[in-house]
Amino acid sequence: MADDYTYQLGYIRSRIRTLLNEPTASHWTDAELNNCINDAMRYIAEQAACVCTIDDANTEAGSRAVAFTGHRIEAAEYVSASGVPTSLKKITPQQVGHVPCAGKHPQYWYELGQYIGIEPRPNAIYHLHLYIVDYPADLASDSAVPGIPLAYRPLIALLATSTAMIKEQRYYPAKFLMSVFWTQLNYLIGKYTRQMPDATADMILK
Amino acid sequence: MAYPDLTDQLTRLRMALDEPTARMWSDAELTTIINDAERNIAVNAGCIVHLDYLTLTANTRAVAFSGYGVKYVAYMSTDGYHSSLRRITVNHFGRVKCNGIYPQYYAVWDGNLLIEPIPTKAYTLSCYVIDFPASFMSAGTDKPEIPKAFHEDILYYSAYLALIKRGEFKKAGEYYEKYVGSINRKMALDMPPEYVAGKNDSLLPDAILRQQPQQGGR
């Protein structure tokens, strides 16, 4: 079932204009509000880690570094020749050379800038799956729909309005909206993004 | 006009805004705000839940679901036996103990359920998804899809949002507080699994079992 009530760019902007009490552009141009909307969308994606992709990547023989594109890495998997993926354990760069390795295939990873490092250092080409937290594409046309999940789309208008209000030196309203934005964002992150795994005990009648 | 249709919601909202006929707020603006309120309640309370049947593809970990999130997933065997899947994170793949090749764990990623172990055939999963309202209320007789208990919260949230336009932040804050308090109270009544009845809840306490019948008199 698809939600036919989408948050297209044009509709989000008109919501913001309602909150700003400026139905047609005078103090804020449409282009300015579009920038606020795109900034808000990227910020939400970054904070909530809600735009996710799985990319294929290969190691290079003799090099630990594997480049990726996106905000950050949530997990990395090594796909064996038989096609079975196994999650790699995350370490810090300081732990390289100090963790037990069983075999020469990738077993650990760390993140450094736009690269992940592999331990042990690959001696061949190994196939990896990278679970990447990514950025959404900017919205350009009025019919464009934000690339963040449905749950987070209503928050775009709150954050973008708060940013826009600062231009007019309406600081208290801007803070008010930010506090509502943060409360809602934190709640949604807990409810939809950072879900705790089930424990064995959760399945047993106590 | 009958509670809780859109016309009724508009009338109530206009009363809260102290604007019986459109001046500062057009009906179109308030209709959008009311629909936003319904979606905000649906996403925060997770109160619209649908049962979807998802069919897995052999050798593919991912199966897409439609909705805000997932509440509960179970594997249905061919003999109708249901077994609940445990939720894990994407860091657990290949590292959890699997008892057989049927689906036993899931993680949520990019609008998909990722299944562990990787399915070897087209298994069917029953999936309770936290869903969004399917349609936009536009006709006066349209009613919200969220459960009845949450209908009153539409007014609280929409009044808070609308009042921002007039710069009445104190009043908006009051409505927002009412909204949060009301939603939290209702969600607290939706008992999480850790509070289900335990084995001992169906036994009488020792003290009662050992109590002797009252003799009465001397």
Boltz contact constraints between the chains, C-beta under 6 A:
constraints:
  - contact:
      token1: [A, 1]
      token2: [B, 66]
      max_distance: 6.0
  - contact:
      token1: [A, 1]
      token2: [B, 134]
      max_distance: 6.0
  - contact:
      token1: [A, 3]
      token2: [B, 132]
      max_distance: 6.0
  - contact:
      token1: [A, 5]
      token2: [B, 136]
      max_distance: 6.0
  - contact:
      token1: [A, 18]
      token2: [B, 29]
      max_distance: 6.0
  - contact:
      token1: [A, 18]
      token2: [B, 165]
      max_distance: 6.0
  - contact:
      token1: [A, 19]
      token2: [B, 164]
      max_distance: 6.0
  - contact:
      token1: [A, 19]
      token2: [B, 165]
      max_distance: 6.0
  - contact:
      token1: [A, 21]
      token2: [B, 165]
      max_distance: 6.0
  - contact:
      token1: [A, 52]
      token2: [B, 109]
      max_distance: 6.0
  - contact:
      token1: [A, 52]
      token2: [B, 110]
      max_distance: 6.0
  - contact:
      token1: [A, 75]
      token2: [B, 90]
      max_distance: 6.0
  - contact:
      token1: [A, 75]
      token2: [B, 91]
      max_distance: 6.0
  - contact:
      token1: [A, 85]
      token2: [B, 93]
      max_distance: 6.0
  - contact:
      token1: [A, 85]
      token2: [B, 94]
      max_distance: 6.0
  - contact:
      token1: [A, 86]
      token2: [B, 94]
      max_distance: 6.0
  - contact:
      token1: [A, 87]
      token2: [B, 91]
      max_distance: 6.0
  - contact:
      token1: [A, 87]
      token2: [B, 93]
      max_distance: 6.0
  - contact:
      token1: [A, 87]
      token2: [B, 94]
      max_distance: 6.0
  - contact:
      token1: [A, 87]
      token2: [B, 95]
      max_distance: 6.0
  - contact:
      token1: [A, 131]
      token2: [B, 90]
      max_distance: 6.0
  - contact:
      token1: [A, 150]
      token2: [B, 132]
      max_distance: 6.0
  - contact:
      token1: [A, 151]
      token2: [B, 43]
      max_distance: 6.0
  - contact:
      token1: [A, 151]
      token2: [B, 68]
      max_distance: 6.0
  - contact:
      token1: [A, 154]
      token2: [B, 40]
      max_distance: 6.0
  - contact:
      token1: [A, 173]
      token2: [B, 169]
      max_distance: 6.0
  - contact:
      token1: [A, 176]
      token2: [B, 169]
      max_distance: 6.0
  - contact:
      token1: [A, 192]
      token2: [B, 69]
      max_distance: 6.0
  - contact:
      token1: [A, 197]
      token2: [B, 87]
      max_distance: 6.0
  - contact:
      token1: [A, 197]
      token2: [B, 88]
      max_distance: 6.0
  - contact:
      token1: [A, 197]
      token2: [B, 89]
      max_distance: 6.0
  - contact:
      token1: [A, 198]
      token2: [B, 86]
      max_distance: 6.0
  - contact:
      token1: [A, 198]
      token2: [B, 87]
      max_distance: 6.0
  - contact:
      token1: [A, 205]
      token2: [B, 199]
      max_distance: 6.0
  - contact:
      token1: [A, 206]
      token2: [B, 198]
      max_distance: 6.0
